[in-house]
Amino acid sequence: MLLADHLRLVNGVSPCAGRVEVYHDGQWGTVFGYGSGDDGWDMLDAAVVCKELGCGAALSASGDAHFGEGSGPVVTYDVQCRGSESTLRDCQSQSWGHGSWSHAYDSGVICSGKQWHLRLESGGSRCDGRVEIYHNGTWGRLLDDSWNISDADVICRQLNCGSAISVYNSSQYGEGSGPVWINNVQCAGNETHIWNCPHSTVSSYSGSSSDVGVLCSDHIQLRLVDGGSSCSGTVEIYHNGNWRRVRDQFWDLSDANVVCRQMGCGPAMRAYNSPVYREGERSPWLKDVHCQGNETNLLKCKPSRRNQSTEKMSDVGIQCSKDVQIRLMDGGSSCAGRVEIFYNGTWGTVCDDSWGSLEADVVCKQLGCGPAVNASAASPCGPASGPVWLDEVRCSGKESALWECPSSPWGQHDCDHKEDVSIVCTEHKELRLVNGQHSCEGRVEVFYNGTWGTVCSDSMRRKYAEVICKQLYCGEAVAVDDSRQYDRGSGPIWLDDIVCNSQESFLWQCSSPPWGEHDCDHTDDLRVICSGQEMRLVGGSSICSGRVEIRSNKTWGTVCDDSWDIREAGVVCGQLDCGPAVRAVGQAGFGQGAGQIWLDELHCRGSESFLWDCVSASAGRSDCVHKEDAGVFRKCDYHMLYNNKITNVMSLTCKVQLINIPFVLCIVLGILLAVVLFALIVQMDSNSSGTEEKYPSVRLYQAIYEEIEDRPIRRRHFEADSTVPANI
């Protein structure tokens, strides 16, 4: 459950007004709040935020970055609260993650205000000091003789100050003034607000308790230097106005894990001691550290029990996993494809030396894709480029990340990209239509758990088939075919009794019994006929150049230029019968489009018949804007005059540029001249005796004319090009 300490309002005039920010997966992010009313961020959503924060009622809701644009990820979007939920995360929304939508639509809230406020006074920062509480218009005191770390943890978390490091009484920060609002709190440590903890009433105050204070972890700042990023480098601590190093002779991965987690950088990948001695450097603020690995703050780690030599202590450094990412590419989904790792600022690959099912299982588990079903599958788009980061990887299968497995040092290998590892995980799913007249018609087949299987037609309705057609970029559902008895599949029947609401992006988002459970046989295999996608080029000088637009769900949209190159452009030109592509145009080279961006991150082999047959990001799930609209360009947009008709020859390859147009015109004029000459000869002959013997040239010119008629232009100048239409 999302706790209120993981929700805040910033850039407002009070803690109860501002931009909505959520702490998720180690960092603060925003909520996409496009629009207002029924279609966007609204008062029901704002009411849940205000209630979760204890800020009273919602006064306004904004979805246009009214309180300024945030930074970091956009955590979720399309939030739809009923108003009765206890937390924002209880509301219906898209899945929570690290999206890259525009911050121009960050959501904001103004609440009526909360009864209680909290602050720390007389310390060195807002995360250090004497606890004071605002109630009934007055700042007052919190007193307690049994004040402990659990109570202080609630304070620190409520103030977004991390966790408690130390607790104090009035001797540290002095005595407060004003009324005593709370006395003798007894927190479990997981409460969202200090006033939610059991406590004595003000009237029971006897005068024996003292003011309490707390030092929170965010007062002690950490940073990593000389490592190339904020998640790797030498560990430094800021305290009392100075940055100082941490030194330890036995610094290890358990210690590094605490620092990485404290900084929101994920688990540690490496712990090391720096061999560099810095002249004139201040003495370390912290040394002799021994962590179990589960502490919330480095300062909570206990001193080591091993005897450490001061002379052998050195500065410590770490590398955290947030510096490193992993993905599967060119496999049709996020759960299949070539293994790629982002390290040192660059995406690279993994060599297949020593690679097996244990290593593949670790990757699949790390990505949340279930076990591996194929440890070395071919990538449909071939090998990648860039560095080979890992080689000779040997996992036990218990690791939570691939880089926890023993391997050669990063970047050291004896491989080339022909040895790039590709895998398929059980949660990889694909959808296709087979045995139809085109790719948008046929028997429905689903790839799951490493096997292609079918879908039962029980309860299948045309509106459910809309999901299939939409997922395949095949336009609208025309029919659910009942001729299945003539087209039976084989293998498992994966899905049965499917119920969709037509809003799903993927067939497997519809409700159904567990995969593989059914009461069908292959005579019930589902067949679907879709209308097929429409495509056009807009903004160019002809129908064969311009911005690529696709019509899906009755709406024209565009294609993003991420990964757009000549192979993708070639598929477009071939699909439109425009011959080969000359140039792939990005950055809205033919002007910005409008509407939905239907396709993104396309990866075509170049042999596909339709653009939507290429591997791509999910339909309608683009991180692009229209200034990235893709386009294509062809130079071979010629027309020819033949038999008094304009004949389009755009199906020709670019060899058509080799045609000498003046020469072609000369041939045409020659034919016309021959016809005129023949007519004159016939006229002359009709004015004479009419005998061919008297005018032997008549037979000669007639033969010339017949020879010309038997040799069309196409045979003389296009014999080498088999793509010329037969009617030319």
Secondary structure as GFF3:
##gff-version 3
##sequence-region A 1 728
A	DSSP	three_ten_helix	4	6	.	.	.	ID=ss1
A	DSSP	beta_strand	7	11	.	.	.	ID=ss2
A	DSSP	beta_strand	17	24	.	.	.	ID=ss3
A	DSSP	beta_strand	27	31	.	.	.	ID=ss4
A	DSSP	three_ten_helix	37	39	.	.	.	ID=ss5
A	DSSP	alpha_helix	43	52	.	.	.	ID=ss6
A	DSSP	beta_strand	58	62	.	.	.	ID=ss7
A	DSSP	beta_strand	74	76	.	.	.	ID=ss8
A	DSSP	three_ten_helix	88	90	.	.	.	ID=ss9
A	DSSP	three_ten_helix	103	105	.	.	.	ID=ss10
A	DSSP	beta_strand	108	111	.	.	.	ID=ss11
A	DSSP	beta_strand	116	125	.	.	.	ID=ss12
A	DSSP	beta_strand	128	135	.	.	.	ID=ss13
A	DSSP	beta_strand	138	143	.	.	.	ID=ss14
A	DSSP	alpha_helix	149	158	.	.	.	ID=ss15
A	DSSP	beta_strand	164	169	.	.	.	ID=ss16
A	DSSP	alpha_helix	170	173	.	.	.	ID=ss17
A	DSSP	beta_strand	180	183	.	.	.	ID=ss18
A	DSSP	three_ten_helix	194	196	.	.	.	ID=ss19
A	DSSP	three_ten_helix	202	204	.	.	.	ID=ss20
A	DSSP	beta_strand	212	216	.	.	.	ID=ss21
A	DSSP	three_ten_helix	217	219	.	.	.	ID=ss22
A	DSSP	beta_strand	221	229	.	.	.	ID=ss23
A	DSSP	beta_strand	232	239	.	.	.	ID=ss24
A	DSSP	beta_strand	242	248	.	.	.	ID=ss25
A	DSSP	alpha_helix	253	262	.	.	.	ID=ss26
A	DSSP	beta_strand	268	273	.	.	.	ID=ss27
A	DSSP	beta_strand	286	287	.	.	.	ID=ss28
A	DSSP	beta_strand	289	290	.	.	.	ID=ss29
A	DSSP	three_ten_helix	298	300	.	.	.	ID=ss30
A	DSSP	beta_strand	302	303	.	.	.	ID=ss31
A	DSSP	three_ten_helix	310	312	.	.	.	ID=ss32
A	DSSP	beta_strand	314	320	.	.	.	ID=ss33
A	DSSP	three_ten_helix	321	323	.	.	.	ID=ss34
A	DSSP	beta_strand	325	333	.	.	.	ID=ss35
A	DSSP	beta_strand	336	343	.	.	.	ID=ss36
A	DSSP	beta_strand	346	350	.	.	.	ID=ss37
A	DSSP	alpha_helix	357	366	.	.	.	ID=ss38
A	DSSP	beta_strand	372	374	.	.	.	ID=ss39
A	DSSP	beta_strand	388	390	.	.	.	ID=ss40
A	DSSP	three_ten_helix	402	404	.	.	.	ID=ss41
A	DSSP	three_ten_helix	417	419	.	.	.	ID=ss42
A	DSSP	beta_strand	422	425	.	.	.	ID=ss43
A	DSSP	beta_strand	430	434	.	.	.	ID=ss44
A	DSSP	beta_strand	441	448	.	.	.	ID=ss45
A	DSSP	beta_strand	451	455	.	.	.	ID=ss46
A	DSSP	alpha_helix	462	471	.	.	.	ID=ss47
A	DSSP	beta_strand	477	481	.	.	.	ID=ss48
A	DSSP	three_ten_helix	484	486	.	.	.	ID=ss49
A	DSSP	beta_strand	493	495	.	.	.	ID=ss50
A	DSSP	three_ten_helix	507	509	.	.	.	ID=ss51
A	DSSP	three_ten_helix	522	524	.	.	.	ID=ss52
A	DSSP	beta_strand	527	530	.	.	.	ID=ss53
A	DSSP	beta_strand	534	539	.	.	.	ID=ss54
A	DSSP	beta_strand	546	552	.	.	.	ID=ss55
A	DSSP	beta_strand	555	559	.	.	.	ID=ss56
A	DSSP	alpha_helix	566	575	.	.	.	ID=ss57
A	DSSP	beta_strand	583	585	.	.	.	ID=ss58
A	DSSP	beta_strand	597	599	.	.	.	ID=ss59
A	DSSP	three_ten_helix	611	613	.	.	.	ID=ss60
A	DSSP	three_ten_helix	626	628	.	.	.	ID=ss61
A	DSSP	beta_strand	631	633	.	.	.	ID=ss62
A	DSSP	beta_strand	639	642	.	.	.	ID=ss63
A	DSSP	beta_strand	645	648	.	.	.	ID=ss64
A	DSSP	three_ten_helix	654	658	.	.	.	ID=ss65
A	DSSP	alpha_helix	661	686	.	.	.	ID=ss66
A	DSSP	alpha_helix	697	709	.	.	.	ID=ss67
A	DSSP	alpha_helix	713	717	.	.	.	ID=ss68
###
